[in-house]
Amino acid sequence: MEPSSATTSATSSAAGGRKGLQVPDLISIGVFSALYFVMVCVATLISTVATAGFASIFLPAIAALIAGPVFMLSAARVGRFGGITVMGLVIGLFLFVSGHFILSFVASLVFPVAADLIARIGAYRSRPLLLVSYVVFSYDLTGPILPLWFMRDAYVASLEARGKDAAYIDGVFAHITMGTFAASMAAILVCAVIGGWFGQRLCARHFAKAGIV
């Protein structure tokens, strides 16, 4: 009876030791958050050049297309609840501090938490669930653009407060319709599936063989 209790206690202690983010995890999250931010910056450049007039609308989709490897590597390295959430929060805080609506921070909390919960179901090892998780996570960058459709007056007021003239404001809203909203959301879905799939293949072929994950 005593050996059994001791074994149970030891098992519980080991399991407890695996719960919660540790200092090495936080360091890894910081690195991956920085890499994800770089991907967002690259996506901003690409969207500005390739989708003139639609840059902000399709920025989240382009980011989802190229940031898959960062997300998948982060999930593999950290593998604990909170890693995905914290990464999303870091991006959300940056967006909020840089002048975006509070909605940008809300989206960067809701979607990463949901993505974290989905990945957790598969213990951060299920490829299908990680792919679904990444798709959900990719909507975290919709915070800055959702007000274009659903908070137009407040968005216009913020632009006017920053000294933007009527011509500039008209240009911002030139393509803001429910059609472009549907196209933007669908593009995120498609690009996240492609980006996540590519990220998983990259991790399996290169990072795993190199002993990185």
Buried (B, 14 or more C-beta within 10 A) or exposed (E): EEEEEEEEEEEEEEEEEEEEBEEEBBEBBEBBBEBBBEBBEBBBEBBEEEBEEBBBBBBBBBBBBBBBBBBBBBBBBBBBBBBBBBBBBBBBBBBBEEEBBEBBBBBBBBBBBBBBBBBBEBEBEBBEBBBBBBBBBBBBBBBBBBBBBEBEEEBBEBBEEEEBEEEEBEEBBEBBEEEBBEBBBEBBBEBBBBBBBBBBBBBBEEBEEEEEB
